[in-house]
Amino acid sequence: MKTIFEKSNGIDGISLCDNTDDISFLNSKFLRSEKAALPQLSELEVLRHYKELSDMNFCIEKGFYPLGSCTMKYNPKVNELLANLEGFTNLHPDMADEDCQGALELMYKLQESLKKITGMDAITLQPAAGAHGELTGMMVIKKYFEVKGENRKKVIIPDSAHGTNPASAHLCGFDIIPVASNEKGQVDIDALKLILDEDVAAIMMTNPNTLGIFEENVLEISKLLHDNGSLLYYDGANFNAIMGYTNPKLMGFDVVHLNLHKTFATPHGGGGPGAGPVAVVEKLKDYLPVPVVEFDGDKYYRNYNLEHSIGQVKSFCGNFGVLVKAYAYILMMGNNLKKASENAVLNANYLKEKLKNAYLLPYDEPCMHEFVLSGDRQKECGVSTLNIAKSLMDENTHPPTVYFPLIVHEAMMIEPTESETKERLDDFVEVMLKIADEAKLNPEKLMSAPHTTPVKRIDETLAARKPDLKFKLEK
Ligand SMILES: *Cc1c(COP(=O)(O)O)cnc(C)c1O
């Protein structure tokens, strides 16, 4: 497909006003000497161009999107409408508190809801994403020990963890100590005991973990860590499995981040914006970034005075539009948040049971909101997990997350979410079984997939080593 610059044919639009603005006050060194090289096309051709582009894209409105660890659920469109209300979009974050009571009330009430959902005592809405929340949480933990006069250097992270966990802890200056998983896909307690010493600041855990398995020994782990004077960090990026059933506080965690753009209905996958609120227990409350939104019984206000605050991690109060959507979603769902988790878990277990004969299921345990298959059997026919992923694209299905978590060979991490019907799940099962059959009968077809997408196989090594991101118009 041609770019809009290549399609440009010099057609001029009409201007509704005379272009006679006096710009002589501008310093001439900032003015162009030539016309900006903007594409020129008729309105109809512009519309066709962008429609054609959007048709090449895959999105949740087009088909099933079982991207494990990413919770690609359907996000009600009414949330967009609410986030676009003029009363919100015309606000400036520098306005005085008394002039934006509505926005502050919304943030305060969202804070209260998320505190209830996580069981925690205090929260910041400021971080812009999950990884940013992790960094914020680890900065809080670091400062907490600094103020206590303890110089703890280590953070323990299970080998199944999301890659952002070690990255965030490392960025805060911690040394990463990995802990192995046992045969049930859970943290190996004996291995944990061996590495636990007075230098350990915290453990970062995901529960259910990235295999989609609930850590049964989480209470024992939290006791071990707390007895050691250490803290527990909960990666709550995927909260979809537990909402209303349990929470990180009950499991003994001290700090948790949530991904509003996964669990709480903000579309993602296009690169944002997102929000990664961080909630903490009482003793860490004064370490949160400022401002936090508070209520004095009469007015809502931004509080910049927290004794040990780590400072600001993002401008103002964070990505406000995302907060509006999350709050609308939570209000709309009410007690049905619990039902969402129930259905997310049911859907994942349904798919797991339907697929576990055709594909290897390395940890055959009841799963939570997601599960991980291995493509090892198909690999014996020469068909890799990458080939399976590419073949799914020919079937109008987004591939699952592949090659993660790292502890499973040829991993395929599947998360259907609660927003899919049984019919849609059955379609996916049918497609996956067809691919498993083809791996035996016609592996070449899978190895050269995709055949029907606008972009076929790309040279991934070349793309990574020599990215060519600039478009140059041939004159
Ligand atoms: C998505 C995810 C993250 C990172 O969140 P971002 O918003 O992408 O930074 C961290 N941990 C887990 C388990 C995740 O699934």
The ligand as an ORCA input file, in Angstrom:
! r2SCAN-3c Opt
* xyz 0 1
  C       1.572     -6.230     31.337
  C       2.286     -6.682     32.549
  C       3.220     -5.846     33.182
  C       3.654     -4.504     32.603
  O       2.623     -3.598     32.401
  P       2.820     -2.411     31.314
  O       1.618     -1.549     31.497
  O       2.909     -3.060     29.991
  O       4.086     -1.677     31.683
  C       3.804     -6.300     34.339
  N       3.523     -7.517     34.846
  C       2.629     -8.344     34.263
  C       2.353     -9.689     34.880
  C       1.991     -7.967     33.093
  O       1.133     -8.795     32.485
*
